Amino acid sequence: MSENWYGRDLELRLGNPGHGGFCVARHEGRVVFVRHGLPGELVRARVTEDRGGSFCRADAVEVLEASADRVDPLCPISGPGGAGCCDLSYAALPAQRRIKAAVVAEQLRRLAGVDRDVEVEDLPGTGDGTGWRTRLRLAVDADGHAGFHGYRSTRVITNLACPQPVSGSYEGIAERVWRPGAELQVTVDAAGERHVVEIEPAHVSRTGRRSPGRRGATARRAATSRSRREHPVIGGGRAVARVGDREWELSATGFWQAHRGAAQRYSQVVGEWSGLAAGETAWDLYGGVGVFAAVLAAQVGEGGSVLSVESATGAVEAGRRALADLPQVRFEAARVENVVTRLAGPVSTVVLDPPRSGAGRAVVDAVGAAGPRTVVHIGCDPAAFGRDVGLYLAQGYQLADVRAFDAFPLTHHVECIALLHR
């Protein structure tokens, strides 16, 4: 058993970036994952977590030799000991994108066996990396004040200074006392209307309340994912969203891309890559409100068909309303993994936009068995994305192209899209 280094300060030379917003360093035979530092920097790092074994976690609390890519942090609340919102706000935007590109390339190499250079592209509306987010979720502390969770913590930081949201998002929120333990969904829609919805506190089990470890975290996530009552406080709670000349109306708490330029750009890529002709069939799995289904429907025409599968019934209802003029689109409210093996083929193109955890082996195998010549796969976690790409390759697909987008500036997160052919 190695010595516990918790609270210890280490002088470290930082190496390559790792998946999760840190750089890798080594000290006395152990790996140290260091946040708030850049590759090549010499830092004084304070160990924040050590569970024994081969690695521990630390924060760079002092930069002894700075990288030329370091800038004054754009987010004042995300430094060591702070919020988990902007873990790359101290790096220039080009450097942030190089870091993300290196991580995506490494995950593809490690998990899919693919050696490919990746460029992380800008999205319209990013600007200097601030003011791009149109949707955010805030926590409410025991005193009724709204804020952001600390990194890997249930502590709430009530300084509403994160620069990601679009202008006006925070207006009036700090001055109000909210229900302790609730969450606030803040959405600024395509019509410019702001919606603030108070979501009742999650009922957390005893394990979730008392256990600081993995079991407790799992219990807390399960509690927050369950359906809870919502109370619109500002705005009507029904948000307008647009892609091209098509408009959706959906719940302000429902899923839509957070970056104001993301949905339009991803739709363009799906349209360019789908390879569909009139009269063909496409599946849109994890289809949400049908943003990609609309693109696919325009390509297959009324003589073709598009099936969109989505588990959130509210999203399915919103999609049916928005695409009511497209008889070739059919929505099915179901979990993809529960129905994909029984979907009727043949199918020419399958588009998948799974949750952060990815599609997984069962879904990828079922897609491969259906025999589409083209798969467009979208992922917001490089590790899950790399694993899924590897599963497609095992099904006989070839990776024709990869694009990555800086959909979450100031953070380590990145969105990837793969084009696969068989």
C-alpha positions as CSV (number, residue, x, y, z in Angstrom):
1,M,0.0,0.0,0.0
2,S,1.5,3.3,-1.0
3,E,1.8,6.3,1.3
4,N,-1.3,8.6,1.2
5,W,-0.4,11.8,-0.4
6,Y,-3.6,13.7,0.3
7,G,-2.8,17.4,1.0
8,R,0.8,17.1,0.0
9,D,2.4,19.6,-2.4
10,L,4.5,18.2,-5.2
11,E,6.6,20.0,-7.8
12,L,5.7,18.4,-11.1
13,R,6.5,18.8,-14.8
14,L,3.3,18.3,-16.7
15,G,3.0,15.9,-19.6
16,N,0.3,15.1,-22.1
17,P,-3.3,16.0,-21.6
18,G,-5.6,13.2,-20.5
19,H,-9.3,12.6,-21.0
20,G,-11.1,14.4,-18.2
21,G,-9.5,17.9,-18.1
22,F,-6.1,17.1,-16.6
23,C,-2.5,16.7,-17.5
24,V,-0.5,13.6,-16.7
25,A,2.6,13.9,-14.4
26,R,4.7,11.3,-12.6
27,H,6.2,11.4,-9.1
28,E,8.1,8.7,-7.3
29,G,6.8,6.0,-9.6
30,R,3.1,7.1,-9.4
31,V,0.9,8.9,-11.9
32,V,-0.6,12.2,-10.9
33,F,-3.6,13.6,-12.8
34,V,-3.2,17.4,-12.5
35,R,-6.0,19.9,-13.2
36,H,-5.5,23.6,-13.9
37,G,-2.2,23.1,-15.7
38,L,-1.0,22.9,-19.3
39,P,1.4,20.5,-21.0
40,G,5.0,21.3,-20.4
41,E,4.4,23.6,-17.4
42,L,6.3,23.2,-14.1
43,V,3.8,23.6,-11.3
44,R,3.3,23.1,-7.6
45,A,0.4,20.7,-7.3
46,R,-1.6,19.9,-4.2
47,V,-3.0,16.4,-4.0
48,T,-6.8,16.5,-3.7
49,E,-7.6,12.8,-3.8
50,D,-5.6,9.7,-3.1
51,R,-7.2,6.4,-2.8
52,G,-4.0,4.5,-3.0
53,G,-2.8,2.5,-5.9
54,S,-1.0,3.7,-8.9
55,F,-2.4,7.2,-9.3
56,C,-3.8,10.2,-7.4
57,R,-5.4,13.6,-8.3
58,A,-4.1,17.1,-7.8
59,D,-4.6,20.7,-8.5
60,A,-1.9,23.1,-9.8
61,V,-2.0,25.7,-7.1
62,E,1.1,27.6,-8.4
63,V,2.6,27.8,-11.9
64,L,6.4,28.0,-11.6
65,E,7.1,27.9,-15.4
66,A,4.1,28.9,-17.5
67,S,3.2,27.8,-21.0
68,A,3.0,30.4,-23.7
69,D,-0.7,29.2,-24.1
70,R,-1.6,30.3,-20.6
71,V,-4.0,33.3,-20.3
72,D,-5.7,35.0,-17.4
73,P,-8.6,32.7,-16.5
74,L,-11.9,33.8,-18.1
75,C,-13.9,32.0,-15.4
76,P,-13.3,33.4,-11.9
77,I,-15.0,30.5,-10.0
78,S,-13.4,27.4,-11.6
79,G,-9.9,27.4,-10.3
80,P,-8.4,25.1,-7.7
81,G,-11.0,24.2,-5.1
82,G,-13.7,25.9,-7.2
83,A,-16.6,25.0,-9.5
84,G,-16.3,22.2,-12.1
85,C,-17.6,24.4,-14.9
86,C,-14.6,25.8,-16.9
87,D,-11.6,23.6,-16.4
88,L,-9.7,25.1,-19.4
89,S,-10.6,28.8,-19.1
90,Y,-6.9,29.6,-18.4
91,A,-5.8,28.4,-21.8
92,A,-6.1,30.3,-25.1
93,L,-8.9,29.0,-27.3
94,P,-6.5,27.5,-30.0
95,A,-4.6,25.7,-27.2
96,Q,-7.9,24.3,-25.8
97,R,-8.7,22.9,-29.1
98,R,-5.3,21.3,-29.6
99,I,-5.7,19.7,-26.2
100,K,-9.1,18.3,-27.1
101,A,-7.8,17.1,-30.5
102,A,-5.0,15.2,-28.8
103,V,-7.4,13.5,-26.4
104,V,-9.8,12.4,-29.2
105,A,-6.9,11.1,-31.2
106,E,-5.5,9.2,-28.2
107,Q,-8.9,7.6,-27.5
108,L,-9.3,6.5,-31.1
109,R,-5.8,5.0,-31.0
110,R,-6.3,3.3,-27.6
111,L,-9.9,2.1,-28.0
112,A,-10.4,1.7,-31.7
113,G,-6.9,1.0,-33.0
114,V,-7.2,4.0,-35.4
115,D,-4.3,6.3,-35.9
116,R,-5.8,9.5,-37.2
117,D,-5.1,13.2,-36.7
118,V,-8.1,15.2,-35.5
119,E,-8.9,18.9,-35.8
120,V,-11.3,20.4,-33.3
121,E,-13.4,23.0,-35.2
122,D,-15.0,26.2,-34.0
123,L,-18.8,26.6,-33.9
124,P,-20.6,29.7,-35.0
125,G,-21.4,32.0,-32.1
126,T,-18.4,31.0,-30.0
127,G,-16.6,34.4,-30.1
128,D,-14.0,34.5,-27.4
129,G,-15.3,31.4,-25.7
130,T,-17.9,33.2,-23.5
131,G,-21.6,33.8,-24.0
132,W,-22.3,30.7,-26.1
133,R,-24.4,28.6,-23.7
134,T,-28.2,28.9,-24.1
135,R,-29.1,26.2,-21.5
136,L,-27.7,25.6,-18.0
137,R,-28.7,23.8,-14.9
138,L,-28.0,25.4,-11.5
139,A,-28.1,23.8,-8.0
140,V,-29.7,25.4,-5.0
141,D,-28.0,25.1,-1.6
142,A,-29.5,24.6,1.9
143,D,-30.1,28.3,2.3
144,G,-32.0,28.6,-1.0
145,H,-29.2,30.3,-3.0
146,A,-28.5,29.2,-6.6
147,G,-25.1,28.3,-7.9
148,F,-22.7,25.7,-9.4
149,H,-21.5,22.5,-7.9
150,G,-17.9,22.4,-6.9
151,Y,-15.7,20.0,-8.8
152,R,-16.5,16.4,-7.8
153,S,-18.5,17.8,-4.9
154,T,-22.1,18.4,-3.8
155,R,-21.0,21.8,-2.4
156,V,-22.7,24.7,-4.1
157,I,-20.7,27.8,-5.2
158,T,-23.2,30.6,-5.3
159,N,-21.2,33.2,-7.2
160,L,-23.0,33.3,-10.6
161,A,-19.9,34.4,-12.5
162,C,-19.3,31.5,-15.0
163,P,-19.0,33.2,-18.4
164,Q,-20.5,30.4,-20.5
165,P,-24.2,31.5,-20.6
166,V,-25.6,34.0,-23.0
167,S,-26.1,37.6,-21.8
168,G,-29.0,38.0,-19.3
169,S,-29.2,34.4,-18.2
170,Y,-28.5,35.1,-14.6
171,E,-30.7,38.1,-14.3
172,G,-32.7,38.1,-11.0
173,I,-31.6,34.6,-9.9
174,A,-29.0,35.5,-7.2
175,E,-31.5,38.0,-5.6
176,R,-34.2,35.3,-5.0
177,V,-34.4,32.6,-2.4
178,W,-35.3,29.2,-4.0
179,R,-36.4,25.9,-2.6
180,P,-33.4,24.3,-0.8
181,G,-32.2,21.3,-2.7
182,A,-34.0,22.2,-5.9
183,E,-32.4,22.7,-9.3
184,L,-33.0,25.6,-11.7
185,Q,-33.1,25.1,-15.5
186,V,-32.3,28.4,-17.3
187,T,-33.0,28.4,-21.0
188,V,-32.8,31.3,-23.5
189,D,-34.6,30.1,-26.6
190,A,-34.4,31.0,-30.3
191,A,-37.1,33.7,-29.9
192,G,-35.0,35.4,-27.2
193,E,-37.3,34.5,-24.3
194,R,-35.7,33.4,-21.1
195,H,-37.3,30.5,-19.1
196,V,-36.3,29.7,-15.5
197,V,-37.9,26.5,-14.3
198,E,-37.6,25.4,-10.6
199,I,-37.3,21.6,-10.4
200,E,-38.3,20.0,-7.1
201,P,-35.5,18.4,-5.0
202,A,-34.6,14.8,-5.8
203,H,-35.5,12.2,-3.3
204,V,-32.1,10.8,-2.5
205,S,-31.8,7.4,-0.7
206,R,-30.0,7.0,2.6
207,T,-27.0,5.6,0.7
208,G,-26.9,8.7,-1.5
209,R,-27.1,11.0,1.5
210,R,-24.5,9.2,3.6
211,S,-22.0,7.6,1.3
212,P,-19.3,9.8,-0.2
213,G,-18.0,7.1,-2.5
214,R,-19.1,5.5,-5.7
215,R,-22.3,3.9,-4.3
216,G,-23.4,7.2,-3.0
217,A,-22.7,9.0,-6.2
218,T,-24.6,6.4,-8.2
219,A,-27.6,6.7,-5.9
220,R,-27.5,10.5,-6.2
221,R,-27.4,10.3,-10.0
222,A,-30.3,7.9,-10.0
223,A,-32.4,10.2,-7.9
224,T,-31.8,13.3,-10.1
225,S,-32.6,11.3,-13.2
226,R,-36.1,10.4,-12.0
227,S,-39.1,12.5,-13.1
228,R,-39.7,15.5,-10.8
229,R,-42.3,18.2,-10.6
230,E,-41.3,21.4,-12.5
231,H,-42.5,25.0,-11.8
232,P,-41.9,27.7,-14.4
233,V,-41.0,30.8,-12.6
234,I,-39.9,33.1,-15.5
235,G,-41.2,32.5,-19.0
236,G,-43.8,30.0,-20.0
237,G,-41.6,26.9,-19.8
238,R,-42.1,26.1,-23.5
239,A,-39.0,27.0,-25.5
240,V,-38.7,27.7,-29.2
241,A,-35.8,26.2,-31.1
242,R,-34.9,26.5,-34.7
243,V,-32.7,24.8,-37.3
244,G,-32.8,26.4,-40.7
245,D,-36.3,27.4,-41.5
246,R,-37.9,24.7,-39.2
247,E,-39.1,25.4,-35.7
248,W,-39.7,23.3,-32.7
249,E,-41.5,24.0,-29.4
250,L,-40.3,21.9,-26.5
251,S,-40.1,21.9,-22.8
252,A,-37.5,24.3,-21.4
253,T,-36.1,21.4,-19.4
254,G,-36.0,19.1,-22.4
255,F,-32.8,18.3,-24.3
256,W,-31.4,20.7,-26.9
257,Q,-27.8,21.4,-27.8
258,A,-26.4,23.9,-25.3
259,H,-24.1,25.7,-27.8
260,R,-26.2,28.1,-29.8
261,G,-24.4,27.1,-33.1
262,A,-24.3,23.3,-32.5
263,A,-27.7,22.0,-33.8
264,Q,-27.4,23.8,-37.1
265,R,-23.8,22.6,-37.7
266,Y,-24.4,19.0,-36.7
267,S,-27.5,18.9,-39.0
268,Q,-25.3,20.1,-41.9
269,V,-22.8,17.4,-41.3
270,V,-25.5,14.7,-41.1
271,G,-27.0,16.0,-44.3
272,E,-23.6,15.9,-46.1
273,W,-22.7,12.5,-44.9
274,S,-26.0,10.5,-44.9
275,G,-25.6,9.5,-48.6
276,L,-29.3,9.0,-49.0
277,A,-31.3,8.9,-52.2
278,A,-35.0,9.4,-52.9
279,G,-37.1,6.4,-51.8
280,E,-34.5,5.0,-49.3
281,T,-34.9,4.2,-45.6
282,A,-33.0,5.8,-42.6
283,W,-33.1,5.4,-38.9
284,D,-32.4,8.2,-36.4
285,L,-31.6,6.5,-33.1
286,Y,-31.6,8.5,-29.9
287,G,-33.4,11.0,-32.2
288,G,-34.7,13.6,-29.7
289,V,-37.2,16.0,-31.2
290,G,-36.2,14.9,-34.7
291,V,-33.6,17.5,-35.8
292,F,-31.7,14.9,-37.8
293,A,-34.9,13.2,-38.9
294,A,-36.0,16.4,-40.7
295,V,-32.7,16.4,-42.6
296,L,-33.0,12.7,-43.6
297,A,-36.6,13.1,-44.6
298,A,-35.8,15.9,-47.1
299,Q,-33.3,13.5,-48.7
300,V,-35.5,10.4,-49.0
301,G,-38.6,12.3,-50.0
302,E,-42.2,11.1,-49.5
303,G,-41.3,7.8,-51.2
304,G,-38.8,7.0,-48.5
305,S,-39.1,6.5,-44.8
306,V,-37.3,7.8,-41.6
307,L,-37.8,6.1,-38.2
308,S,-36.8,8.2,-35.2
309,V,-36.4,6.3,-31.9
310,E,-36.3,8.3,-28.6
311,S,-37.1,7.3,-25.0
312,A,-38.2,10.8,-23.8
313,T,-41.9,11.0,-24.5
314,G,-41.9,14.8,-24.4
315,A,-39.3,15.0,-27.1
316,V,-41.2,12.5,-29.3
317,E,-44.4,14.6,-28.9
318,A,-42.5,17.8,-29.8
319,G,-41.0,16.0,-32.8
320,R,-44.3,14.8,-34.1
321,R,-45.7,18.3,-33.9
322,A,-42.8,19.9,-35.6
323,L,-42.5,17.3,-38.4
324,A,-46.2,16.8,-38.9
325,D,-45.8,17.9,-42.6
326,L,-43.4,15.1,-43.3
327,P,-45.4,11.9,-43.7
328,Q,-42.3,9.8,-44.3
329,V,-41.1,10.3,-40.7
330,R,-42.3,8.0,-38.0
331,F,-41.5,8.4,-34.3
332,E,-41.3,5.6,-31.8
333,A,-41.1,6.3,-28.1
334,A,-38.8,3.6,-26.7
335,R,-35.3,3.0,-25.4
336,V,-33.1,2.2,-28.4
337,E,-31.4,-0.8,-26.7
338,N,-34.9,-2.3,-26.1
339,V,-36.1,-2.1,-29.7
340,V,-33.2,-1.9,-32.1
341,T,-33.0,-5.7,-32.6
342,R,-36.6,-5.9,-33.8
343,L,-36.6,-2.9,-36.2
344,A,-37.6,-3.8,-39.7
345,G,-35.0,-3.5,-42.4
346,P,-33.5,-3.0,-44.9
347,V,-32.0,0.4,-44.0
348,S,-29.6,2.5,-46.0
349,T,-28.3,4.9,-43.3
350,V,-28.4,5.0,-39.6
351,V,-27.7,8.1,-37.5
352,L,-27.0,7.7,-33.8
353,D,-26.6,10.4,-31.2
354,P,-26.4,8.4,-27.9
355,P,-26.0,9.8,-24.4
356,R,-22.6,10.5,-22.9
357,S,-22.1,6.8,-22.1
358,G,-22.3,5.9,-25.8
359,A,-24.3,3.3,-27.7
360,G,-22.4,0.2,-26.5
361,R,-21.9,-3.3,-28.0
362,A,-25.5,-4.5,-28.1
363,V,-26.7,-1.4,-30.1
364,V,-23.7,-1.3,-32.4
365,D,-24.0,-5.1,-33.1
366,A,-27.7,-4.7,-33.9
367,V,-27.0,-1.8,-36.2
368,G,-24.4,-3.8,-38.0
369,A,-26.8,-6.8,-38.3
370,A,-29.3,-4.5,-40.0
371,G,-26.8,-3.8,-42.7
372,P,-26.8,-0.1,-43.4
373,R,-24.1,1.0,-45.9
374,T,-23.6,4.2,-44.0
375,V,-23.5,5.0,-40.2
376,V,-23.2,8.5,-38.8
377,H,-22.3,8.3,-35.2
378,I,-22.2,11.3,-32.8
379,G,-20.5,11.3,-29.4
380,C,-19.9,13.8,-26.7
381,D,-17.4,11.7,-24.7
382,P,-14.1,10.8,-26.4
383,A,-13.7,7.5,-24.6
384,A,-17.2,6.3,-25.3
385,F,-16.9,7.6,-28.9
386,G,-13.6,5.7,-29.4
387,R,-15.0,2.5,-28.0
388,D,-18.1,2.7,-30.2
389,V,-15.9,3.3,-33.3
390,G,-13.9,0.2,-32.4
391,L,-17.2,-1.8,-32.2
392,Y,-18.2,-0.6,-35.7
393,L,-14.8,-1.6,-37.1
394,A,-15.3,-5.1,-35.6
395,Q,-18.6,-5.2,-37.5
396,G,-16.8,-4.7,-40.8
397,Y,-17.2,-0.9,-41.2
398,Q,-14.4,1.4,-42.2
399,L,-13.9,4.8,-40.7
400,A,-14.2,7.2,-43.6
401,D,-14.0,10.5,-41.7
402,V,-14.1,12.1,-38.3
403,R,-15.0,15.7,-37.4
404,A,-14.7,17.2,-33.9
405,F,-16.3,20.4,-32.7
406,D,-15.6,22.8,-29.8
407,A,-19.1,22.6,-28.6
408,F,-18.1,23.4,-25.0
409,P,-15.5,26.2,-25.0
410,L,-13.5,26.7,-21.8
411,T,-14.1,23.1,-20.8
412,H,-12.4,19.8,-21.7
413,H,-15.6,18.5,-23.4
414,V,-15.8,18.0,-27.2
415,E,-18.3,16.7,-29.7
416,C,-17.3,14.1,-32.3
417,I,-19.0,12.8,-35.4
418,A,-17.8,9.7,-37.3
419,L,-18.7,8.6,-40.8
420,L,-18.5,4.8,-41.3
421,H,-19.1,2.8,-44.5
422,R,-19.5,-0.9,-45.2
